[in-house]
């Protein structure tokens, strides 16, 4: 039985919000989880799933993190785009995120796939396209200067843990044939 993308995004978001609320970042963690796999909504990714991954056990072969990375950068800020881009392999540095975002402004296949995925998923999960930025916890937004940079770095790591744990828990529950805890 397939794990529908919309279900995975919503269920991961519920977990992440719950984890993030402990330190005042429920909305931020929820949004990052909601967009983390948006790139799986493009036709090329779905074709790779059906033609390579499921029948042959091979990788899909199409990137899936870029669309969510762009959304996270737009609505949460550049530091939080790293959370989405790194949710399978660890937090990348900011230059990597800038490079990904620059490539997505072009007309290459990854840029078009990210735009297509965003359009397709937004029809089913409209909250991925926001009317304004995601709110930060009060303990971050009240700070300025070097202290704020340190707090943002800490927040990035904390919401990264929320997303990675939420993604894992929801996916493992699905493959075990049980409801997410």
Secondary structure, DSSP 8 states (H G I E B T S, - for coil): ----HHHHHHHHHHHHHHHHHTTT-HHHHHHHHHHTTGGGGSHHHHHHIIIIIHHH-----S--SHHHHHHHHHHT-HHHHHHHHTTTT----HHHHHHHHHHHTSSSHHHHHHHHHHHHHHHH-GGGS-SS-----HHHHT--HHHHHHHHHHHHHHHHHHHHHHHHHHHHHHHTTS---
